Amino acid sequence: VTGQKAALETVMTTQRAVRDLLPDPVDLGVVLDCIRLATHAPSGSNAQAWDWIVVTDEHVKRTISELNRPAAEAYAARSDTAPGVREGVAILAATMHHVPVIVIPCYRRSPDSASAHHSDAAYYGSIFPAVQNFLLALHARGLGATITTMALRRLGELRAVLALPDDVFPNAVIPVGWPRSPASRPPSRRPAWDVSHLDRYGIRFPRTDD
Ligand SMILES: Cc1cc2nc3c(=O)[nH]c(=O)nc-3n(C[C@H](O)[C@H](O)[C@H](O)COP(=O)(O)O)c2cc1C
C-alpha cells in the first residue's frame, strides 16, 4: 500500500467535475468495474442497500436530460455563481442526452423515515462515500463524470422513468463519458489549515504553505 500512496494522491487531487463529455461509447464492463470499486465504500451497518441504475437507453437519457434542463438553465443564467461552474452546467444542460452513460446511485430508505439529522447523516453517509469512490475509479480510467442533483427536483418523474420501487431513492444523476478536452488544472480547494479546528471550534491551526 505504501508504494501506491503517490498514485492514489494523484488520482484524488486531479479528479474533478467534468461536464463536457463526448458522445463516444463507454464499455459497460468498465462502468461495472467502477461500480465494483465504488462498493468497497462503507455503508451504515454494512447494509450495502444501494442500487446503481446504469442508463444507456436513448429515451431514458433524453427524459433525464429534460428533467435536468430547467434547473440547469436557471443556474446557468444566474450571476452569483462561479463562471466556470455556470459554463459547465450550461454545456451539460445542452448535451446530457448525448452522453453515453448516465449512472444513478440509489439507496433504499423507508418512504416514511423520520427526517432527523442523525438519520439523514446515516442515509446520505451510506451512499456518497461509494459515489466518490465511483468518481475516482472513473477518473483513474480517463473517464469524466460529475455529480448532479438538479434532476432530483423532478423526483416523481425521475423515479417513474427509472421504474424505482417505493423504497429505492435516487441520490444523484451522474453523466459518464470521455472528456472532450484534457483536464485543465487540478481543482482549487481551501487549504486544510483553513478548514480545521483543534479540539474546539475557532482554535485554528497555523497557516502553512499548501
Ligand atoms: C451534492 C452535490 C450536488 C451537485 N449538483 C450538481 C449539479 O446539479 N449540476 C452540476 O453540474 N454539478 C453539480 N455538482 C458538482 C459541483 O459543482 C462540483 O463538484 C464542484 O463545483 C467542484 O468541482 P471541481 O471538482 O471541478 O472543482 C454537485 C456536487 C455535489 C457534491
The ligand as a MOL file (V3000), in Angstrom:
LIG
                    3D

  0  0  0     0  0            999 V3000
M  V30 BEGIN CTAB
M  V30 COUNTS 31 33 0 0 0
M  V30 BEGIN ATOM
M  V30 1 C -24.1470 17.2430 -3.6110 0
M  V30 2 C -23.6260 17.7960 -4.9170 0
M  V30 3 C -24.5330 18.2290 -5.8680 0
M  V30 4 C -24.0850 18.7180 -7.0990 0
M  V30 5 N -25.0020 19.0820 -8.0430 0
M  V30 6 C -24.5580 19.4650 -9.2710 0
M  V30 7 C -25.4970 19.7050 -10.3160 0
M  V30 8 O -26.7140 19.5780 -10.1470 0
M  V30 9 N -25.0170 20.0610 -11.5360 0
M  V30 10 C -23.6670 20.1510 -11.7830 0
M  V30 11 O -23.2750 20.4350 -12.9220 0
M  V30 12 N -22.7600 19.9430 -10.8060 0
M  V30 13 C -23.1710 19.5860 -9.5620 0
M  V30 14 N -22.2700 19.2860 -8.5860 0
M  V30 15 C -20.8270 19.3570 -8.8880 0
M  V30 16 C -20.1390 20.5210 -8.1550 0
M  V30 17 O -20.4980 21.7390 -8.7440 0
M  V30 18 C -18.6340 20.2920 -8.2630 0
M  V30 19 O -18.3310 19.0780 -7.6230 0
M  V30 20 C -17.8520 21.4230 -7.6200 0
M  V30 21 O -18.0760 22.6190 -8.3310 0
M  V30 22 C -16.3600 21.1340 -7.5970 0
M  V30 23 O -15.9090 20.9650 -8.9190 0
M  V30 24 P -14.3640 20.6580 -9.2320 0
M  V30 25 O -14.0700 19.3420 -8.5770 0
M  V30 26 O -14.2590 20.5930 -10.7190 0
M  V30 27 O -13.5870 21.7840 -8.6340 0
M  V30 28 C -22.6930 18.7990 -7.3580 0
M  V30 29 C -21.7830 18.3480 -6.4010 0
M  V30 30 C -22.2410 17.8300 -5.1950 0
M  V30 31 C -21.2280 17.3150 -4.1970 0
M  V30 END ATOM
M  V30 BEGIN BOND
M  V30 1 1 1 2
M  V30 2 1 2 3
M  V30 3 2 2 30
M  V30 4 2 3 4
M  V30 5 1 4 5
M  V30 6 1 4 28
M  V30 7 2 5 6
M  V30 8 1 6 7
M  V30 9 1 6 13
M  V30 10 2 7 8
M  V30 11 1 7 9
M  V30 12 1 9 10
M  V30 13 2 10 11
M  V30 14 1 10 12
M  V30 15 2 12 13
M  V30 16 1 13 14
M  V30 17 1 14 15
M  V30 18 1 14 28
M  V30 19 1 15 16
M  V30 20 1 16 17
M  V30 21 1 16 18
M  V30 22 1 18 19
M  V30 23 1 18 20
M  V30 24 1 20 21
M  V30 25 1 20 22
M  V30 26 1 22 23
M  V30 27 1 23 24
M  V30 28 2 24 25
M  V30 29 1 24 26
M  V30 30 1 24 27
M  V30 31 2 28 29
M  V30 32 1 29 30
M  V30 33 1 30 31
M  V30 END BOND
M  V30 END CTAB
M  END
